[in-house]
Amino acid sequence: MKTGRLLAKNLGEMAAILPCAFILIGLFEAWVKRETVEKHLGEGAGWKSYLWVILLGGITLGPMLVALPVASALWKKGAALSVVTAYLGASAVCRIPMTIFEASYLGVPFTLVRYATAIPLVLLSSVGVGRALRDRMLPP
């Protein structure tokens, strides 16, 4: 019974978040030009593209279930694969609400050490994945 109640609660939370997320993603796909995404997040965008997706990942609200459609929209608009994987990693470890919660319970020094460790690892792994899969991935 407890499992059923927990499942119903989680499904209710997802049902409340996902429509809003899909509306925002639809607006992103309609309003943001492909050239803009390619310029700032594409193959030739440089290190600033990673800064942008870390910031975007930090402000992404909701579960990782919300980050996946955003990553798909970025990929379809021409973002580099390494930038998309960096967004997914950043949205998993750099969320502002999670950071506030963590700092209040575990302390600011712990949070700073975690960020100093997690962000470089996310960037290194995303660049590695991007290079390894660059030739295997079909363009959107």
N, C-alpha and C positions, 0 to 999 in steps of 0.2 A: 504494500500500500504506500509506504514511504517513497519507494522508487517511482511509482506512478505519479505521486504528487510532485516530486522533484522534476520528472519529465514534463509534466503539464506546465509547471512554473517556467522551465527553461524554454519550452516551445512558445509560451506566451511572451517571454522577453524577446525571443527572436522574431516573433510575428510583429512586435511593436517596433523593432529596430530596422528590419530588412526593407520594408516598403519605403521608408525615408531614405535609406542608403541607395536603393535602386532609383529613386527619383533624382537624387543628387548625381548619381553616375550617368543617368540619362541626360541630365542638363549639361554635364561635363562633355559628353559625347556630342551633343548638339551645338554647344556654344564655343568650345575650345577648338581652334583650328589645328589640324594635323601638323602644319608647318611650325606652329608655336611649340608644340610638344617636341617635335624633332629638333628644333633649335636649342631648347633648354634641357632636354633629357635624351636626345638621340646619341648616335655613335660618336659624333664629333663635339659633344657638348663639354667634355672635360670634367674636372673634379667638382665644379659647381653643381652638376647634375646630382651628384651623390648628396651634397648638402641639401638640395631641394627635397629629395625623397626622404631624407632623415627627418626634416621638418614636417613633411607631409605625413610620414608614418607616425610622428609624435602626436599630431593633432587628430589622427584617425580615431574615431570613437566606435565603440561596439566591439564585438568579438572578432577574431581573425576571419570569420565568415564574411565580414564586410570588406576586409582588405583584399580578398581574392578577386571580387569583381572589379575593384579599383585597379588592381594590377593588370587584369585583362584589358580594361579600358586604356591604360597607359601603353600596353603592348600594341594594341590595335591602332593607337594614334602615332606609333613610331618611336617609342622610347626604346633604348638599348636594353638587351636582355639582362645585362649586369645591373643596370639601373632598376629594372623591375624587380629583380631578386633582392637588391639592396632595400627597395621599398618594403618588400615582404618581411625581410629580417628586421628592419627598423620599426615596422608597425608591430612586430612581436615584442621588441625589447625597449622601445623608447616612448611608449605612450605616456602622455602627461598625467592622466588620472592614476595610472599604475605607479608612476614616479613619485607623486605626492603621497600616495598610500605607503609606498616602500620607505620613503624618507621619514615619514612620521613614525613608523614602527621600528625600522632598523637603523635609522640615523642617516644623516646627510653624508658622512664619510663613506659608509657602505654603498650608498647610491652612486656617489662619484666614482668609486673604484669599479663598481659594476659597469657604469657607462664607459669609463676609460678602457675597460676590457672588452665589453660587448660591441661597441661601435667599430673599433678597428677590425675585430673578427668578422663582423657582418660585412664590412667593406671588402676585406680580403677574400672571404668566401664568395661574395657576389661577383667580384672581378674574376675569380677562378672559374666559377660556373659559367659566366658569360664567355670567357675565352674557350672553355672546353666544349661548350654547346653552340658556339657561334655558327659553325658550318653545318651543324645538324638541324638547327631550327629553321623551319620555313617561315618566311615573312608573313605577317598577318594579312 
